[in-house]
Amino acid sequence: MRIYKVGGAVRDRLLGKPVTDIDWVVVGATTEEMLAKGFRPVGADFPVFLHPKSGEEYALARTERKSGRGYGGFTFHASPEVTLEEDLIRRDLTINAMAEDDQQNLTDPYHGQRDLKARLLRHVSPAFAEDPLRVLRVARFAARYAALDFSIAPETLELMRQLSESGELEALTPERSWKEISRALMQDQPQVFVEVLRACGALKVLMPEVDALFGVPQPPVHHPEIDTGTHTLSVLQQAALHKQPLTVRWACLLHDLGKGLTPEDEWPRHIAHEFKGLNLIKAVNERFKVPRDCQELALLVGEYHTHGHRALELKPSTLLELLQSFDVYRRPQRFEEFIAACEMDARGRKGLEERSYPQADYLRGAATAARSVAVQPLLEKGFKGPELGEAIKRERLKALKLYKEAASA
């Protein structure tokens, strides 16, 4: 039995980056031997065990053979005869196909260290094209290591194109796709993820609604960058620069989908794009079974982001409707995330990245004014049921009128 550290832990140590998760592969062992040493089995498809003390995952060396469509369409074979090199060759990228023993002796049969130095993301073998999930993974790695000037090897990008055209991407489960998408969006340069998917043709398969934004012009007076797709990438980049959470980043990616539906003879204006985009946002949310908090914020930002930009001009009654839509009284954090998405949208414009966004503080102040209305005095006056609701609404409207007057003074 020989145990090796593999994959990301080896790659990141060689890059001088912090190592968080460690994967281990065990060569020359049987399931029975692992159990005898106190390891606990957890793998459903192939033998994976948890270490009795550390809880880290140890997998028996294995080979794999394509047997069906999609990420799960593989038959695995694990036995003591499988070599370390045979286990490593089934991995996606050369930089992920290195192993270390406990003395940090490197096993690198597919030249991962060379590609690390060359800043190249290169597939290990032609079997790369058998797993459609690898398109998303490579795009995610491109986003993760963009700051280190990594690029994708042309031959690997070509295999990604072939996968995108093969129909295999449609066989990916929503859960696996979302796992890669959400991890990619949380990288420092998530816009690179989208750029890579578009470059290999995967974006029009996975998110045609986003792909449709490229080549669609916007009014230059508001959007010096003009192209809606370029703007979307810039908004996403701003969200990352400002360390926004996943909910905000997802909303930023989808906020302008309605502009992809505007007839060309109406360009560069996009009348009512906020409402036109809602069904598209719903479709993308459902396609990837997106978590509820991300779904809800994306829909709200899609519908109301232009309200956010026009906050200083809104009538008190419109402002109240906006606050009610977000349920700012019980869910203040969601409104904060809406404000953040609006600000990222405003900053995601060429040359306007550093412009102040006074709407943010104005909206926060409006929410505070509406929340300051006390319910108890109204109860003491005898209001109850629907009448109480209307009385609260009137008082909140009054508070917003006073707030707007004070802000305008």
C-alpha positions as CSV (number, residue, x, y, z in Angstrom):
1,M,0.0,0.0,0.0
2,R,1.4,3.4,-1.1
3,I,-0.3,6.7,-0.4
4,Y,0.0,9.9,-2.4
5,K,-1.2,13.4,-2.1
6,V,-2.7,14.3,-5.5
7,G,-4.4,17.0,-7.5
8,G,-5.1,20.5,-6.2
9,A,-3.0,20.2,-3.1
10,V,0.1,19.4,-5.1
11,R,-0.7,22.1,-7.8
12,D,-1.3,24.9,-5.2
13,R,1.8,24.0,-3.2
14,L,3.9,24.3,-6.3
15,L,2.2,27.7,-7.1
16,G,2.9,28.9,-3.6
17,K,-0.8,29.2,-2.9
18,P,-2.5,28.1,0.3
19,V,-3.5,24.5,0.4
20,T,-6.9,23.9,1.9
21,D,-8.4,20.6,0.7
22,I,-6.2,17.6,0.3
23,D,-7.0,14.6,-1.8
24,W,-5.3,11.3,-1.3
25,V,-4.9,8.3,-3.6
26,V,-4.0,4.8,-2.4
27,V,-2.1,2.5,-4.7
28,G,-1.8,-1.3,-4.2
29,A,-4.6,-1.7,-1.7
30,T,-7.9,-3.5,-1.5
31,T,-11.2,-2.4,0.1
32,E,-10.7,-5.0,2.8
33,E,-7.2,-3.7,3.7
34,M,-8.6,-0.1,4.0
35,L,-11.4,-1.3,6.3
36,A,-8.9,-3.3,8.4
37,K,-7.0,0.0,9.0
38,G,-10.2,1.7,10.3
39,F,-11.1,3.7,7.2
40,R,-14.8,4.3,6.7
41,P,-16.3,3.7,3.2
42,V,-18.3,6.6,1.7
43,G,-18.0,6.3,-2.1
44,A,-21.1,5.3,-3.9
45,D,-19.6,4.9,-7.4
46,F,-16.0,3.9,-6.6
47,P,-14.1,3.1,-3.4
48,V,-13.5,6.3,-1.3
49,F,-12.8,6.1,2.4
50,L,-12.6,8.6,5.3
51,H,-9.4,8.5,7.4
52,P,-10.2,7.3,10.9
53,K,-8.6,10.3,12.5
54,S,-8.4,13.3,10.1
55,G,-11.6,12.6,8.2
56,E,-9.9,13.3,4.9
57,E,-10.9,11.4,1.8
58,Y,-8.7,8.6,0.5
59,A,-9.6,7.0,-2.9
60,L,-8.3,3.7,-4.2
61,A,-6.4,4.1,-7.5
62,R,-8.8,3.5,-10.4
63,T,-9.3,3.6,-14.1
64,E,-12.4,4.7,-15.9
65,R,-14.2,3.9,-19.1
66,K,-16.9,5.8,-20.9
67,S,-20.2,3.9,-20.8
68,G,-22.9,6.5,-21.2
69,R,-23.7,10.2,-21.6
70,G,-22.8,13.0,-19.3
71,Y,-20.6,13.4,-16.2
72,G,-21.9,10.2,-14.6
73,G,-21.6,8.1,-17.8
74,F,-18.4,6.2,-16.7
75,T,-17.6,2.7,-15.4
76,F,-14.8,2.6,-12.8
77,H,-12.3,-0.1,-12.0
78,A,-10.3,-0.1,-8.8
79,S,-7.9,-2.8,-7.9
80,P,-4.4,-3.2,-6.3
81,E,-3.0,-3.6,-9.9
82,V,-3.9,0.0,-11.0
83,T,-0.8,2.1,-11.1
84,L,-0.4,5.7,-10.0
85,E,0.2,6.7,-13.6
86,E,-3.0,5.0,-14.7
87,D,-4.9,6.8,-12.0
88,L,-3.4,10.2,-12.9
89,I,-4.1,9.9,-16.7
90,R,-7.9,10.0,-16.1
91,R,-7.6,13.5,-14.6
92,D,-8.6,16.6,-16.5
93,L,-5.6,18.9,-16.6
94,T,-1.9,18.2,-16.5
95,I,-1.5,20.6,-13.5
96,N,-4.0,18.4,-11.7
97,A,-2.3,15.2,-12.6
98,M,0.7,15.3,-10.3
99,A,1.2,13.4,-7.1
100,E,3.5,13.6,-4.0
101,D,4.6,11.0,-1.5
102,D,5.1,11.8,2.2
103,Q,8.7,13.1,1.4
104,Q,7.3,15.5,-1.2
105,N,8.9,13.5,-4.0
106,L,6.9,14.5,-7.2
107,T,5.4,12.1,-9.7
108,D,4.6,14.1,-12.8
109,P,4.2,11.7,-15.8
110,Y,2.2,14.2,-17.9
111,H,4.4,17.3,-17.4
112,G,2.1,19.3,-15.1
113,Q,5.0,21.1,-13.6
114,R,6.1,22.3,-17.0
115,D,2.6,23.6,-17.8
116,L,2.5,25.3,-14.4
117,K,5.6,27.3,-15.3
118,A,4.2,28.0,-18.8
119,R,0.9,29.1,-17.2
120,L,-1.0,26.7,-19.4
121,L,-4.2,24.8,-18.8
122,R,-3.7,21.7,-20.9
123,H,-5.7,18.4,-21.0
124,V,-4.0,15.2,-19.9
125,S,-5.3,12.9,-22.6
126,P,-7.9,12.7,-25.4
127,A,-10.2,11.1,-22.8
128,F,-10.8,14.7,-21.6
129,A,-13.5,15.0,-24.3
130,E,-15.5,12.2,-22.7
131,D,-16.6,14.3,-19.7
132,P,-18.7,17.4,-20.4
133,L,-18.2,18.7,-16.9
134,R,-14.6,19.4,-17.8
135,V,-15.7,22.3,-20.0
136,L,-17.1,24.0,-16.9
137,R,-14.1,23.0,-14.8
138,V,-11.5,24.4,-17.2
139,A,-13.4,27.6,-17.5
140,R,-13.5,27.8,-13.7
141,F,-9.8,27.2,-13.5
142,A,-9.2,29.9,-16.1
143,A,-11.1,32.4,-13.9
144,R,-9.3,31.2,-10.8
145,Y,-5.8,31.6,-12.2
146,A,-6.5,34.6,-14.5
147,A,-4.5,36.9,-12.2
148,L,-1.5,34.6,-12.7
149,D,-1.8,34.9,-16.5
150,F,-2.9,31.4,-17.2
151,S,-4.3,30.6,-20.6
152,I,-6.0,27.5,-22.1
153,A,-3.9,25.5,-24.5
154,P,-5.4,25.8,-28.1
155,E,-5.8,22.1,-28.4
156,T,-7.7,21.9,-25.1
157,L,-10.0,24.7,-26.2
158,E,-10.7,22.8,-29.4
159,L,-11.7,19.7,-27.4
160,M,-14.0,22.0,-25.3
161,R,-15.5,23.2,-28.6
162,Q,-16.1,19.7,-29.7
163,L,-17.8,18.8,-26.4
164,S,-20.0,21.9,-26.7
165,E,-21.1,20.9,-30.1
166,S,-21.6,17.2,-29.2
167,G,-24.8,17.5,-27.2
168,E,-23.0,16.1,-24.1
169,L,-23.4,19.3,-22.2
170,E,-27.2,18.8,-22.1
171,A,-26.6,15.6,-20.2
172,L,-25.1,17.4,-17.2
173,T,-27.3,17.4,-14.1
174,P,-28.4,20.8,-12.8
175,E,-26.7,20.1,-9.5
176,R,-23.3,19.4,-11.0
177,S,-23.5,22.4,-13.3
178,W,-24.6,24.7,-10.5
179,K,-21.8,23.6,-8.3
180,E,-19.2,24.6,-11.0
181,I,-21.0,27.8,-11.9
182,S,-21.4,29.0,-8.3
183,R,-17.7,28.2,-7.5
184,A,-16.6,30.0,-10.7
185,L,-18.7,33.1,-9.9
186,M,-16.9,33.3,-6.5
187,Q,-13.4,33.5,-8.1
188,D,-11.6,36.9,-8.3
189,Q,-12.2,37.2,-12.0
190,P,-15.6,35.4,-12.7
191,Q,-16.0,37.2,-16.0
192,V,-13.2,35.1,-17.4
193,F,-15.4,32.0,-16.7
194,V,-18.2,33.4,-18.9
195,E,-15.6,34.5,-21.6
196,V,-14.2,31.0,-21.8
197,L,-17.6,29.4,-22.0
198,R,-18.5,31.8,-24.9
199,A,-15.1,31.2,-26.6
200,C,-15.8,27.4,-26.8
201,G,-19.5,27.6,-27.7
202,A,-20.7,26.3,-24.3
203,L,-22.4,29.6,-23.2
204,K,-25.0,29.4,-26.0
205,V,-25.7,25.8,-24.9
206,L,-25.9,26.3,-21.2
207,M,-27.1,29.9,-20.9
208,P,-28.3,31.1,-24.3
209,E,-30.0,34.0,-22.6
210,V,-26.6,35.4,-21.5
211,D,-25.0,34.5,-24.8
212,A,-27.7,36.5,-26.7
213,L,-26.5,39.8,-25.0
214,F,-23.3,39.9,-26.9
215,G,-23.6,42.2,-30.0
216,V,-26.6,44.0,-28.6
217,P,-26.0,47.7,-28.3
218,Q,-27.1,50.1,-25.6
219,P,-27.3,53.9,-25.7
220,P,-23.7,55.3,-25.5
221,V,-24.8,58.2,-23.3
222,H,-25.6,55.7,-20.5
223,H,-23.3,52.9,-21.6
224,P,-20.0,54.0,-23.1
225,E,-19.0,50.3,-23.5
226,I,-22.1,50.0,-25.7
227,D,-22.3,46.2,-26.0
228,T,-24.7,44.6,-23.5
229,G,-22.6,41.4,-23.1
230,T,-19.5,43.4,-22.4
231,H,-21.4,45.4,-19.8
232,T,-22.6,42.2,-18.1
233,L,-19.1,41.0,-17.8
234,S,-18.0,44.3,-16.4
235,V,-20.8,44.3,-13.8
236,L,-19.7,40.8,-12.8
237,Q,-16.1,41.9,-12.5
238,Q,-17.1,44.9,-10.3
239,A,-19.1,42.5,-8.0
240,A,-15.9,40.4,-7.6
241,L,-13.7,43.5,-7.0
242,H,-16.2,44.6,-4.2
243,K,-16.2,41.1,-2.7
244,Q,-20.0,40.6,-3.2
245,P,-21.7,37.4,-2.1
246,L,-22.9,34.7,-4.6
247,T,-26.5,36.1,-4.5
248,V,-25.3,39.5,-5.8
249,R,-23.0,38.0,-8.4
250,W,-25.7,35.7,-9.8
251,A,-28.1,38.7,-10.0
252,C,-25.4,40.8,-11.7
253,L,-25.0,38.0,-14.4
254,L,-28.7,37.9,-15.2
255,H,-30.0,41.4,-14.5
256,D,-30.1,42.6,-18.2
257,L,-31.4,39.4,-19.9
258,G,-34.4,41.3,-21.2
259,K,-32.2,43.3,-23.5
260,G,-31.5,40.2,-25.5
261,L,-35.2,40.2,-26.6
262,T,-35.3,43.7,-28.0
263,P,-36.0,43.8,-31.7
264,E,-33.1,45.2,-33.7
265,D,-35.2,48.0,-35.1
266,E,-35.6,49.3,-31.6
267,W,-31.8,49.3,-30.7
268,P,-30.1,50.8,-28.8
269,R,-33.1,51.5,-26.6
270,H,-34.5,48.7,-24.5
271,I,-38.0,49.6,-23.4
272,A,-39.4,47.6,-20.5
273,H,-36.4,45.2,-20.6
274,E,-36.8,44.8,-16.9
275,F,-40.2,43.0,-17.3
276,K,-39.3,41.2,-20.5
277,G,-36.3,39.6,-18.8
278,L,-38.2,38.0,-15.9
279,N,-39.2,34.9,-17.7
280,L,-35.7,34.4,-19.0
281,I,-34.3,34.8,-15.4
282,K,-36.9,32.2,-14.2
283,A,-35.8,29.8,-16.9
284,V,-32.1,30.0,-16.1
285,N,-32.9,29.6,-12.4
286,E,-35.0,26.5,-13.0
287,R,-32.5,25.0,-15.5
288,F,-29.8,24.9,-12.8
289,K,-32.0,24.4,-9.8
290,V,-30.5,27.6,-8.3
291,P,-30.8,28.1,-4.5
292,R,-33.9,30.1,-3.5
293,D,-32.0,33.1,-2.2
294,C,-30.1,33.5,-5.5
295,Q,-33.3,32.9,-7.5
296,E,-35.2,35.6,-5.5
297,L,-32.6,38.2,-5.7
298,A,-32.0,37.7,-9.4
299,L,-35.7,38.2,-10.2
300,L,-36.0,41.3,-7.9
301,V,-32.8,42.9,-9.3
302,G,-34.0,42.1,-12.9
303,E,-37.3,43.8,-12.2
304,Y,-36.2,46.8,-10.1
305,H,-32.6,47.7,-10.9
306,T,-33.7,50.8,-12.9
307,H,-35.8,51.8,-9.9
308,G,-32.5,51.7,-7.9
309,H,-30.8,53.9,-10.4
310,R,-33.6,56.4,-10.4
311,A,-34.0,56.3,-6.6
312,L,-33.6,60.0,-6.0
313,E,-36.4,60.8,-8.5
314,L,-38.9,58.2,-7.3
315,K,-42.2,59.4,-5.8
316,P,-42.7,58.4,-2.1
317,S,-45.5,56.1,-3.2
318,T,-43.2,54.3,-5.7
319,L,-40.5,54.1,-3.2
320,L,-42.9,52.5,-0.7
321,E,-43.9,49.9,-3.3
322,L,-40.2,49.1,-3.9
323,L,-39.6,48.6,-0.2
324,Q,-42.7,46.5,0.1
325,S,-41.6,44.3,-2.8
326,F,-38.4,43.5,-0.9
327,D,-40.1,43.0,2.5
328,V,-37.5,45.3,4.0
329,Y,-39.1,45.0,7.4
330,R,-38.5,41.3,7.8
331,R,-35.6,40.8,5.3
332,P,-33.3,43.8,5.4
333,Q,-30.3,41.9,4.1
334,R,-32.0,41.1,0.8
335,F,-32.6,44.9,0.2
336,E,-28.9,45.5,1.0
337,E,-27.9,43.0,-1.6
338,F,-30.3,44.6,-4.1
339,I,-28.6,48.0,-3.5
340,A,-25.2,46.3,-3.9
341,A,-26.3,44.8,-7.3
342,C,-27.5,48.2,-8.5
343,E,-24.2,49.8,-7.5
344,M,-22.3,47.1,-9.4
345,D,-24.5,47.7,-12.4
346,A,-23.7,51.4,-12.3
347,R,-20.0,50.8,-11.9
348,G,-19.9,48.2,-14.7
349,R,-19.7,50.9,-17.3
350,K,-16.6,51.9,-19.2
351,G,-14.9,54.9,-17.6
352,L,-17.5,55.1,-14.8
353,E,-16.1,52.4,-12.5
354,E,-15.1,54.9,-9.8
355,R,-18.2,57.2,-10.0
356,S,-20.0,57.6,-6.7
357,Y,-23.5,56.0,-6.3
358,P,-25.5,58.3,-3.9
359,Q,-28.6,56.2,-4.6
360,A,-27.2,53.5,-2.2
361,D,-27.3,55.7,0.9
362,Y,-30.6,57.3,-0.2
363,L,-32.3,53.9,-0.5
364,R,-30.8,52.8,2.9
365,G,-32.2,56.0,4.5
366,A,-35.6,55.3,2.9
367,A,-35.7,51.8,4.3
368,T,-34.8,53.2,7.8
369,A,-37.5,55.8,7.6
370,A,-40.2,53.2,6.6
371,R,-39.0,50.8,9.4
372,S,-39.2,53.6,12.0
373,V,-43.0,53.6,11.9
374,A,-44.2,52.2,15.2
375,V,-47.1,49.7,15.1
376,Q,-48.0,49.9,18.8
377,P,-49.6,53.5,18.7
378,L,-51.8,52.3,15.8
379,L,-52.9,49.2,17.8
380,E,-53.8,51.5,20.7
381,K,-56.0,53.6,18.4
382,G,-58.0,50.4,17.7
383,F,-56.7,49.5,14.2
384,K,-56.7,45.8,13.5
385,G,-56.8,43.4,10.5
386,P,-56.8,45.0,7.0
387,E,-57.4,48.4,8.5
388,L,-54.2,48.1,10.5
389,G,-52.3,47.2,7.4
390,E,-53.6,50.3,5.6
391,A,-52.9,52.5,8.6
392,I,-49.3,51.3,8.7
393,K,-49.0,51.9,5.0
394,R,-50.2,55.5,5.3
395,E,-47.8,56.2,8.2
396,R,-44.9,54.7,6.2
397,L,-45.8,56.8,3.2
398,K,-45.9,59.9,5.4
399,A,-42.5,59.0,6.8
400,L,-41.1,58.6,3.2
401,K,-42.5,62.0,2.2
402,L,-40.8,63.7,5.1
403,Y,-37.6,61.8,4.3
404,K,-37.6,62.9,0.7
405,E,-38.3,66.5,1.6
406,A,-35.4,66.4,4.1
407,A,-33.1,64.8,1.5
408,S,-34.0,67.4,-1.1
409,A,-33.5,70.4,1.3
